[in-house]
Amino acid sequence: MNQRAKPKPKLSVVVVFFNMRREAQRTLYSLSSNYQRQVEVDDYQVIVIDNSSGLPLSKETVASFGSNFEYHYFDSGSASPAEAVNYGASLALGDLLACIVDGARMLSPGIIKNSLLASKAFSNPLIVSLAWHLGPKEQNLSMLEGYNQTIEDQLLETVDWRNDGYQLFNIAAQASSSRLGFLGGIPEELSYFIIRKARFFEMGGFCEEFQSPGGGLVNNDFLQRALKIDNLDIVMLLGEGSFHQFHGGVATNAKPEEHPFASFAKEYKEIRGKEFEPLVQPALTDINCLGSMPKPALKFI
């Protein structure tokens, strides 16, 4: 008897890891259909890219999160995720492409469902969500007061996030890149975004000239290029977001006086031939909003 062919996923999610065995367990669970609401396994593909990790994930561990998960070790030889993102995108089967450049970011439980709804409502979407850091403050600051992975593990045990991921809003601080809130504009960088796969490749994907650890300003560069697309439908997901786990990240977990922005900006100028300029916010009338507001997220409007 012939087995029925597996349906093509509507969405492919690329998530990039670098030496994140601890963080991957939670991030991947937050991408699973056991956690994400009102979606099925066949609706989306999760492409896990281990970017030159010295402590790689195991294929078996990744597969345990669902039949829609696939693991790829990518030996880019680079501390930048740019090539890894583009490689993951090349494996995407869905017409929609989601990217999580930093695999330490857990997701809220309605983000896949609402991303799919937004893609149906808008023909040329750039779908974005806000970002939070687990802990009482942004981690660049909380680490100065002793915040670390052990404290974070204990913090996550105080809420039943596996059954209700919206409780993560109760133990997180808004990232400065998302300080305008759900109704004030779009985030200054893309912790999680969705675009049509064809459009991603038309743009040339992530610029692989960005070779700084963590990618430098590659994420910001992609956003600013995307906003120049004609007839772009910008969609902000209400009540959803990503939650950054502490992992010693190059920028997210750097002390304020040691933040590498100056070197990132220098690299940007070398590549683009001009100074990096902060994001110019689109007019609020050009931002479409989709979703609902769970009670824990209301304080971030």
N, C-alpha and C positions, 0 to 999 in steps of 0.2 A: 504494500500500500504506500502510495506516495504521500510524504508529509506536506502539509500545506505550507507554502512559502511564507516566511516571516514578513509582516508588513513593513514598509519603509517608515522609519520614524519621521515625525513632523519636525522635530528639533534635535540638534546635536549640541551637546554641552562639552566644551573643552576645558579641562581644569588641570593646571600645571603645578607640580610639586617639586621641591628640592629639599631633600633631607627632612621630610616631614612625617615620619611614621606616626608620631603621636597625634598630630593635627589631622592627618588624613582620615583616621578612624571616624572622627566626628563629621568632618566635611563630607565624606562619602556617604555616611548615613543620612546626612541632611539632603543629599541628592537622590536618595532611594525612594522607590514608590511606597515603601512602608512608612515613610515620613511625609513626603509630599502629598498634598490633598487633591482628590478628584482628578488624578491622572493615572494612567495605566503604564505598565512596563513598556509596552510597544509604542507609546506616544513619543518617547525620547531616548536618545543614545547618550551615554556618558563616556567620553574619551579621556582616559586618565594618562597624562604624560608625565613621566618621571624624568626630569631634566638633569641628566648627568649626576644624579645623586650618588654620593659615596655610601649612603645607607638607603638603598632603594626599597620600595614597597615590594610585596610579593604579588604575583599574578593571581594566586589563589585568594589572597585577602581581598583584592579588588573585586574579583568575580563573586565573592560571597555577598556582595551588596545587591546583586540582581543580575539577571541574564542580559540586561541592557548595558552593563558595564564592561569596558574593555581596557586592558592595561598595555602601555607601550613605554619601554625604556628608550629614551632618546638621548644619544650621546652627542650633544651639540658642542661640548667642550667649552661652553660659555656660561657665565654666571647670569646672563640676561635671559629672560623667558621669551624674547621676541621670536627666535627661530622655532622654539617649542610650540608656541601658539600657532604659528603658521603651519607647522607640521601636523598638529592636531586638527586644524581646519581642513587640511588636505584629506583627512580620513573621514570627514563628516558625511553622513548619508542623508541627513535632513536638509530641507531647503532653508531652514532657519538655523542660525549659528549663535550659540551663547558662549561667552568666554569668561572664565574666572582665572585671572592671571596669577593670583596669589592663592595657592591651595589651602592656606590657613583660614580661609573665609567660609564659615558655616552659613547656611541659607535659612530663610524663613520658610514655612511650610506651604505657602500659597504662591510662591514665586514662579514655579513652572506652569501651573494652571493659568495664572494671570498673564504670563508671557505668551502663552498660546492664544489666549483670548485677544490680547492686543494685536497679535500678528494677523488675526482674522479681521479685526476692525480697521486696520490701516495697511495700505498697500506698500508703503516704503518706510517701514518703521526703524527707528533707533530706540530701543526699549532700555530704560535705565532704572536703577534702584539706588537708594541711599546706603551708606555704610556706617557701621558702628564698631567700636572696640569693646571686647569683653573687659569688664572691670569698672571701677568707679570713675575713671578719667581716661582720656586718650592715653595709650600705653607709653608714649614718649614721656608722659608726666607721671603716670602711676608707677612706672618702674623705678622712679627716683624715690618712691615711698615704700619700696619693697615688693611691689607686685611682680609675680613670677609665675612659672608654669604650675608649681605646686599649689599656690594660692588660687590660680585659675581653675585647676582641677577641683578643688574644694568648692569654689564658687558655683561651678556648673552642677555640683551635686545638690545645691540648695533649691533648684527648680526642676520641674519634670519636663525638661525641654524635649526629650525624645517623643513624648506623647502630645505635647503642646509647644511647638517651637516658638510661638509668639511670646512665651515667657522669657525668651532671651532678651527682649526689650527691657525687662525689669532688672537685668544685671549688666547692662552695657551703657557706654557713653558714646554720644554721637561723634563721628570723625569730623575734623575741621573741614574736610573737603565736602561734607554734607551739611554744613552748619545752617544752611538756609531752610532746612526742613522740607517736608513733603510738598508744601504749596508755595515755596519761595523761589524756586529755580531748580536747576539740575546740578548734580554733583560735579565738582571740578575735575575729577578723574573717575574712571570707570572700574569699579570693583567687580561689577557684574553688568554685562550688557548683552543685548541680542540685536542682530542685524541679519538681513537676508544673506545667505552664504554667497550668492552671486555678487552682491554688492561689496562684500568684504574683499573678494578677490579682485573686483574692478578697482578697488582702492589700493591694491597691492598688499593688503594685509597689514600686519605690524611691520614697521620699518626695522629691518635687521641690522642697520648701522648702529642702532642704540645697543651698546655693549656693556654699559655700566651694570654692576651687580644689581639685581632686581629689575633691570630694564631702564633705570633712570626715568626719563620723562617720556618713554615710548607710549605709555598709556594716555598721557595728556595729549601727546602728538596725534594719536589716532582719533581721539575725541574731537580735537580742533579740525582735523581734516574731514571727519564725518559730518560735522555741522555745516560744511560748505556744500554738501550734496543738494542738488536742486530738488525741490518738492519733498524734502525730508519730513517725515512724521515723527516728531519727538514725543515719546510716551514715558511718563513717569509712573512707576508702579506704586500705588498707595498702600501703606500698611505692610510693605515687604522690604527686605533688605538683606545685607550680609553682615556677619559678625566675626571680627578678626580675633583669632587666637594668638596668644603670645608665643613667639617662636624665635626671637632674636632677629627679626627682619631688618634688612639694610636701612630702611627709612622709617617704617612703622614702629620699630623698637630701638631707634637710636636716641641717645640723649639729645636734648635740644641744641646744646652747644657743639654736638658732633654730627648733626644732621648733614647728609651729603648733598643738599640741594645745590650748593655752589658748583660742585663738580658736575652734577646733573645738568645744570644750566649751561656750563661750559661745553659739554658734549652736544647739547641741543644746538648751540650756536655754530659749532663746527659742522654739524650735519645740515642744518637749515639755512645757515648763512645770515642769521638774524638773532637778536636777543629773544629769549623766551618771554612771552607775555601771558599773564593770567587770563583765564577764560573770560570772554565777554558773554554774559548771560543772554540767552535768547529772550525775547519778549515773553512775558507770562502768557500772553494770548496765543503764542506759538507752541506752548507745551500742553499736550493732552495728558489727562490723568485717568488712570484706570485702576480699579481695585476697591477695597473696603478697608476700614480702619479698625483693627482689633483694639480692644481697650488698652492693652499695655503700650500701644504705639501712639496713642492720642497725644501724649505730652510732647511729641516731636513734630506736630503739625507746623 
